Amino acid sequence: MANLKIVFFASLRETMKCDELEFAVDAALTVRQLKELLAEQLQQPLLLEEKIKAAIDFDFARDDDLINPERVREVAFFPPVTGG
């Protein structure tokens, strides 16, 4: 079993009521599966919204990207970024 560092940015920090947490994972899973587990455990269905983006070890990730807990150290979640 490995621990992933889960980081929340911007408005998600306030919604989740934390900046980061450690999450125990015993097998590879997709970003979507991680979102589902976190949403259930933290009782935050907001994580399941399509607009919530993710990064695996600082690289943007899609919901179907695989997280290998033996190689991945951090998964970050953030709301869409706007600018102009």
Beta strands, then each sheet from edge to edge (+ up, - down):
strand 1: 2-8
strand 2: 20-25
strand 3: 29-30
strand 4: 53-56
strand 5: 59-61
strand 6: 66-67
strand 7: 74-78
sheet 1: 2+ 1- 7- 4+ 5-
sheet 2: 3+ 6-
end
